[in-house]
Amino acid sequence: MEWRDVRTTYEFKQLLDRLDAEKARLDTYRPIPAYKIKSIKDSLTMEWTYNSNSIEGNTLSLIETVVVVKDGLTIAGKSLREHFEAVNHNEAIGFVEELAQKGYLLKKRDILEVHALVLDKIDKEIAGVYRTGQVRIQGANFTPPDALVVRELMEELIEWYNTDGQQLHPIVRASVFHHRFVWIHPFFDGNGRTARLIFNLLLMSEGFPPAIILKVDRKKYYASLNASNKGDYDKLFLLVAQAAERSLSIYLNSLGSSSNGFKPINDIVSEPNAPYGQEYVSLLARRGKITAYKEGRVWYTSKKAIEEYQEKRERKR
């Protein structure tokens, strides 16, 4: 499937409908007073920096990332580059948050500025500049295009996002942009971090909280990008949608929107009269068929989410 002609399955559209409903609930709280979400926003920002850097090989832990960014301290045994990566990424998030306004139009200069922030204090010579030579990506099933066509391909991608791409759901549109950006690989270094920052800028401009790809999903993430290179976007769409649902759930729970609360799946299925076992509910969560999100390697859901799935299944019979 050509990247411009992506299609979504009926089941995935149902997941998107669920995300839209959750976003609509979040919208009822807007404008959200800063004091109500400061702690959760700060927490997600640190998670975003930690996970995005970890996917690229940074060895700072989440706690160490917080210490470096918030307290300005150095961690023994960690490289200077790893410290700069944490500080730079946090500053790039701040820039992205300033840009993320309703009606935002993607611009080349914003992409270059985000990349410049990602590589600031690391390699100023290539920061914010398209690559001028060929690159290869270890473990990928493709070779990025020649540097001579990078500028043209990026202009084409930006134009598509701002025009024809607007016909797609924001989750799908941002996911396709993310994949195409990584495939073009417009920079010598920092492509992954920049791609995830820009794709979240696009989501946040549509009113979604940032969708954080977790370090524990690194292999799944790269596998989904490789599958997308072959025209199969389903895995990437699901991964991004689940990351978005996790952030939506965290925000809604912090605002008191969920009366049932989320618990580890093992706790939910251990309750009296639970209709399904742990293995089946975990499968539903992984496939995006129930409202669920992952913390580390543990999936969380709610009794209400399982009941809604059960009612829907019974109506189909």
Contacts in CASP RR format, 6 or more apart in sequence:
PFRMAT RR
TARGET T0000
AUTHOR 0000-0000-0000
METHOD contacts of the structure
MODEL  1
MEWRDVRTTYEFKQLLDRLDAEKARLDTYRPIPAYKIKSIKDSLTMEWTY
NSNSIEGNTLSLIETVVVVKDGLTIAGKSLREHFEAVNHNEAIGFVEELA
QKGYLLKKRDILEVHALVLDKIDKEIAGVYRTGQVRIQGANFTPPDALVV
RELMEELIEWYNTDGQQLHPIVRASVFHHRFVWIHPFFDGNGRTARLIFN
LLLMSEGFPPAIILKVDRKKYYASLNASNKGDYDKLFLLVAQAAERSLSI
YLNSLGSSSNGFKPINDIVSEPNAPYGQEYVSLLARRGKITAYKEGRVWY
TSKKAIEEYQEKRERKR
1 7 0 8 1.000
1 231 0 8 1.000
1 232 0 8 1.000
1 233 0 8 1.000
2 231 0 8 1.000
3 176 0 8 1.000
3 179 0 8 1.000
3 180 0 8 1.000
3 183 0 8 1.000
3 228 0 8 1.000
3 231 0 8 1.000
4 160 0 8 1.000
4 164 0 8 1.000
6 168 0 8 1.000
6 172 0 8 1.000
6 176 0 8 1.000
6 233 0 8 1.000
8 16 0 8 1.000
8 169 0 8 1.000
8 172 0 8 1.000
8 237 0 8 1.000
9 234 0 8 1.000
11 289 0 8 1.000
12 234 0 8 1.000
12 237 0 8 1.000
12 238 0 8 1.000
12 241 0 8 1.000
15 238 0 8 1.000
15 241 0 8 1.000
15 288 0 8 1.000
15 289 0 8 1.000
16 169 0 8 1.000
16 171 0 8 1.000
16 172 0 8 1.000
16 241 0 8 1.000
18 245 0 8 1.000
18 291 0 8 1.000
19 171 0 8 1.000
19 241 0 8 1.000
19 244 0 8 1.000
19 245 0 8 1.000
19 248 0 8 1.000
22 245 0 8 1.000
22 248 0 8 1.000
22 249 0 8 1.000
22 252 0 8 1.000
22 291 0 8 1.000
23 207 0 8 1.000
23 208 0 8 1.000
23 248 0 8 1.000
25 252 0 8 1.000
25 257 0 8 1.000
26 209 0 8 1.000
26 248 0 8 1.000
26 251 0 8 1.000
26 252 0 8 1.000
26 255 0 8 1.000
26 257 0 8 1.000
27 207 0 8 1.000
29 255 0 8 1.000
29 257 0 8 1.000
32 255 0 8 1.000
36 254 0 8 1.000
36 255 0 8 1.000
37 251 0 8 1.000
37 254 0 8 1.000
37 255 0 8 1.000
39 254 0 8 1.000
40 250 0 8 1.000
40 251 0 8 1.000
40 254 0 8 1.000
44 209 0 8 1.000
44 210 0 8 1.000
44 212 0 8 1.000
44 247 0 8 1.000
44 250 0 8 1.000
45 90 0 8 1.000
45 93 0 8 1.000
46 62 0 8 1.000
46 65 0 8 1.000
46 66 0 8 1.000
46 69 0 8 1.000
46 70 0 8 1.000
46 90 0 8 1.000
47 62 0 8 1.000
47 212 0 8 1.000
48 89 0 8 1.000
48 93 0 8 1.000
48 200 0 8 1.000
48 210 0 8 1.000
48 212 0 8 1.000
49 65 0 8 1.000
49 69 0 8 1.000
49 86 0 8 1.000
49 89 0 8 1.000
49 90 0 8 1.000
49 93 0 8 1.000
50 60 0 8 1.000
50 61 0 8 1.000
50 62 0 8 1.000
50 65 0 8 1.000
50 86 0 8 1.000
50 215 0 8 1.000
51 212 0 8 1.000
51 213 0 8 1.000
51 214 0 8 1.000
51 215 0 8 1.000
52 89 0 8 1.000
52 192 0 8 1.000
52 193 0 8 1.000
52 196 0 8 1.000
52 197 0 8 1.000
52 212 0 8 1.000
52 213 0 8 1.000
53 60 0 8 1.000
53 65 0 8 1.000
53 82 0 8 1.000
53 85 0 8 1.000
53 86 0 8 1.000
53 89 0 8 1.000
53 193 0 8 1.000
54 60 0 8 1.000
54 215 0 8 1.000
54 218 0 8 1.000
55 192 0 8 1.000
55 213 0 8 1.000
55 215 0 8 1.000
55 218 0 8 1.000
55 221 0 8 1.000
56 85 0 8 1.000
56 190 0 8 1.000
56 192 0 8 1.000
56 193 0 8 1.000
58 82 0 8 1.000
58 85 0 8 1.000
58 86 0 8 1.000
59 78 0 8 1.000
59 82 0 8 1.000
60 68 0 8 1.000
60 75 0 8 1.000
60 78 0 8 1.000
60 82 0 8 1.000
60 83 0 8 1.000
60 85 0 8 1.000
60 86 0 8 1.000
64 75 0 8 1.000
64 78 0 8 1.000
65 86 0 8 1.000
67 73 0 8 1.000
67 75 0 8 1.000
68 74 0 8 1.000
68 75 0 8 1.000
68 83 0 8 1.000
68 86 0 8 1.000
68 87 0 8 1.000
69 86 0 8 1.000
69 87 0 8 1.000
69 90 0 8 1.000
72 87 0 8 1.000
74 83 0 8 1.000
75 83 0 8 1.000
81 122 0 8 1.000
84 120 0 8 1.000
84 121 0 8 1.000
84 122 0 8 1.000
85 122 0 8 1.000
85 193 0 8 1.000
87 121 0 8 1.000
88 117 0 8 1.000
88 118 0 8 1.000
88 119 0 8 1.000
88 120 0 8 1.000
88 121 0 8 1.000
88 122 0 8 1.000
89 118 0 8 1.000
89 193 0 8 1.000
89 197 0 8 1.000
91 117 0 8 1.000
91 120 0 8 1.000
92 114 0 8 1.000
92 117 0 8 1.000
92 118 0 8 1.000
92 193 0 8 1.000
92 197 0 8 1.000
93 197 0 8 1.000
95 113 0 8 1.000
95 114 0 8 1.000
95 117 0 8 1.000
96 114 0 8 1.000
96 197 0 8 1.000
96 198 0 8 1.000
96 200 0 8 1.000
96 201 0 8 1.000
96 204 0 8 1.000
97 204 0 8 1.000
99 110 0 8 1.000
99 201 0 8 1.000
99 205 0 8 1.000
100 201 0 8 1.000
100 204 0 8 1.000
100 205 0 8 1.000
101 205 0 8 1.000
102 205 0 8 1.000
102 206 0 8 1.000
102 207 0 8 1.000
103 205 0 8 1.000
104 201 0 8 1.000
104 202 0 8 1.000
104 205 0 8 1.000
105 162 0 8 1.000
106 158 0 8 1.000
106 161 0 8 1.000
106 162 0 8 1.000
106 198 0 8 1.000
106 202 0 8 1.000
107 158 0 8 1.000
108 154 0 8 1.000
108 155 0 8 1.000
108 158 0 8 1.000
110 198 0 8 1.000
110 201 0 8 1.000
111 154 0 8 1.000
111 158 0 8 1.000
111 186 0 8 1.000
111 194 0 8 1.000
111 198 0 8 1.000
112 128 0 8 1.000
112 129 0 8 1.000
112 130 0 8 1.000
113 128 0 8 1.000
114 194 0 8 1.000
114 197 0 8 1.000
114 198 0 8 1.000
114 201 0 8 1.000
115 127 0 8 1.000
115 128 0 8 1.000
115 187 0 8 1.000
115 190 0 8 1.000
115 194 0 8 1.000
116 127 0 8 1.000
116 128 0 8 1.000
118 127 0 8 1.000
118 190 0 8 1.000
118 193 0 8 1.000
118 194 0 8 1.000
118 197 0 8 1.000
119 126 0 8 1.000
119 127 0 8 1.000
119 128 0 8 1.000
119 189 0 8 1.000
119 190 0 8 1.000
120 127 0 8 1.000
123 189 0 8 1.000
126 187 0 8 1.000
126 188 0 8 1.000
126 189 0 8 1.000
128 187 0 8 1.000
129 187 0 8 1.000
130 147 0 8 1.000
130 150 0 8 1.000
130 151 0 8 1.000
130 154 0 8 1.000
130 186 0 8 1.000
130 187 0 8 1.000
131 147 0 8 1.000
131 150 0 8 1.000
131 185 0 8 1.000
131 186 0 8 1.000
131 187 0 8 1.000
131 188 0 8 1.000
132 147 0 8 1.000
133 147 0 8 1.000
133 188 0 8 1.000
134 144 0 8 1.000
134 146 0 8 1.000
134 147 0 8 1.000
135 144 0 8 1.000
135 185 0 8 1.000
135 188 0 8 1.000
136 143 0 8 1.000
136 144 0 8 1.000
137 143 0 8 1.000
137 144 0 8 1.000
137 185 0 8 1.000
139 222 0 8 1.000
140 222 0 8 1.000
140 225 0 8 1.000
140 226 0 8 1.000
140 229 0 8 1.000
141 226 0 8 1.000
141 229 0 8 1.000
141 230 0 8 1.000
142 183 0 8 1.000
142 226 0 8 1.000
142 229 0 8 1.000
144 183 0 8 1.000
144 184 0 8 1.000
144 185 0 8 1.000
145 153 0 8 1.000
145 183 0 8 1.000
145 184 0 8 1.000
145 185 0 8 1.000
150 184 0 8 1.000
150 186 0 8 1.000
153 184 0 8 1.000
153 186 0 8 1.000
154 184 0 8 1.000
154 186 0 8 1.000
157 177 0 8 1.000
157 180 0 8 1.000
157 181 0 8 1.000
157 184 0 8 1.000
161 173 0 8 1.000
161 177 0 8 1.000
161 202 0 8 1.000
165 173 0 8 1.000
165 176 0 8 1.000
166 173 0 8 1.000
168 176 0 8 1.000
170 202 0 8 1.000
170 203 0 8 1.000
170 206 0 8 1.000
170 208 0 8 1.000
171 203 0 8 1.000
171 208 0 8 1.000
171 211 0 8 1.000
171 237 0 8 1.000
171 240 0 8 1.000
171 241 0 8 1.000
171 244 0 8 1.000
172 237 0 8 1.000
173 202 0 8 1.000
174 199 0 8 1.000
174 200 0 8 1.000
174 202 0 8 1.000
174 203 0 8 1.000
174 211 0 8 1.000
174 240 0 8 1.000
175 199 0 8 1.000
175 233 0 8 1.000
175 236 0 8 1.000
175 237 0 8 1.000
175 240 0 8 1.000
176 233 0 8 1.000
177 198 0 8 1.000
177 199 0 8 1.000
177 202 0 8 1.000
178 195 0 8 1.000
178 196 0 8 1.000
178 198 0 8 1.000
178 199 0 8 1.000
178 236 0 8 1.000
178 240 0 8 1.000
179 225 0 8 1.000
179 228 0 8 1.000
179 229 0 8 1.000
179 233 0 8 1.000
179 236 0 8 1.000
181 191 0 8 1.000
181 194 0 8 1.000
181 195 0 8 1.000
181 198 0 8 1.000
181 199 0 8 1.000
182 191 0 8 1.000
182 192 0 8 1.000
182 195 0 8 1.000
182 225 0 8 1.000
183 228 0 8 1.000
183 229 0 8 1.000
185 191 0 8 1.000
187 194 0 8 1.000
196 213 0 8 1.000
199 211 0 8 1.000
199 240 0 8 1.000
200 210 0 8 1.000
200 211 0 8 1.000
203 209 0 8 1.000
203 210 0 8 1.000
203 211 0 8 1.000
203 244 0 8 1.000
204 210 0 8 1.000
208 244 0 8 1.000
208 247 0 8 1.000
208 248 0 8 1.000
209 244 0 8 1.000
209 247 0 8 1.000
209 248 0 8 1.000
209 250 0 8 1.000
209 251 0 8 1.000
210 247 0 8 1.000
211 240 0 8 1.000
211 243 0 8 1.000
211 244 0 8 1.000
211 246 0 8 1.000
211 247 0 8 1.000
212 243 0 8 1.000
212 246 0 8 1.000
212 247 0 8 1.000
213 221 0 8 1.000
213 239 0 8 1.000
213 240 0 8 1.000
213 243 0 8 1.000
214 243 0 8 1.000
214 294 0 8 1.000
214 296 0 8 1.000
216 294 0 8 1.000
216 296 0 8 1.000
216 297 0 8 1.000
217 239 0 8 1.000
217 294 0 8 1.000
220 235 0 8 1.000
220 239 0 8 1.000
221 239 0 8 1.000
223 235 0 8 1.000
224 235 0 8 1.000
224 236 0 8 1.000
224 238 0 8 1.000
224 239 0 8 1.000
225 236 0 8 1.000
227 233 0 8 1.000
227 234 0 8 1.000
227 235 0 8 1.000
227 236 0 8 1.000
228 235 0 8 1.000
228 236 0 8 1.000
238 287 0 8 1.000
238 288 0 8 1.000
241 288 0 8 1.000
242 288 0 8 1.000
242 292 0 8 1.000
242 293 0 8 1.000
242 294 0 8 1.000
245 288 0 8 1.000
245 291 0 8 1.000
245 292 0 8 1.000
245 293 0 8 1.000
246 293 0 8 1.000
246 294 0 8 1.000
249 258 0 8 1.000
249 262 0 8 1.000
249 291 0 8 1.000
249 293 0 8 1.000
249 300 0 8 1.000
250 293 0 8 1.000
252 258 0 8 1.000
253 261 0 8 1.000
253 262 0 8 1.000
258 302 0 8 1.000
258 304 0 8 1.000
259 304 0 8 1.000
260 302 0 8 1.000
260 303 0 8 1.000
260 304 0 8 1.000
261 302 0 8 1.000
261 304 0 8 1.000
262 292 0 8 1.000
262 293 0 8 1.000
262 300 0 8 1.000
262 301 0 8 1.000
262 302 0 8 1.000
263 300 0 8 1.000
263 301 0 8 1.000
263 302 0 8 1.000
264 298 0 8 1.000
264 299 0 8 1.000
264 300 0 8 1.000
265 278 0 8 1.000
265 281 0 8 1.000
265 282 0 8 1.000
265 285 0 8 1.000
265 292 0 8 1.000
265 298 0 8 1.000
265 299 0 8 1.000
265 300 0 8 1.000
265 301 0 8 1.000
266 278 0 8 1.000
268 274 0 8 1.000
268 281 0 8 1.000
268 301 0 8 1.000
268 302 0 8 1.000
268 303 0 8 1.000
268 306 0 8 1.000
269 276 0 8 1.000
269 277 0 8 1.000
269 278 0 8 1.000
269 281 0 8 1.000
271 303 0 8 1.000
274 306 0 8 1.000
275 306 0 8 1.000
275 310 0 8 1.000
276 284 0 8 1.000
276 306 0 8 1.000
276 310 0 8 1.000
281 290 0 8 1.000
281 301 0 8 1.000
281 306 0 8 1.000
282 299 0 8 1.000
284 290 0 8 1.000
284 292 0 8 1.000
284 309 0 8 1.000
285 292 0 8 1.000
285 294 0 8 1.000
285 299 0 8 1.000
285 301 0 8 1.000
286 299 0 8 1.000
289 309 0 8 1.000
290 301 0 8 1.000
290 305 0 8 1.000
290 306 0 8 1.000
290 308 0 8 1.000
290 309 0 8 1.000
291 301 0 8 1.000
291 302 0 8 1.000
291 305 0 8 1.000
291 308 0 8 1.000
292 299 0 8 1.000
292 300 0 8 1.000
292 301 0 8 1.000
292 305 0 8 1.000
293 299 0 8 1.000
293 300 0 8 1.000
294 300 0 8 1.000
END
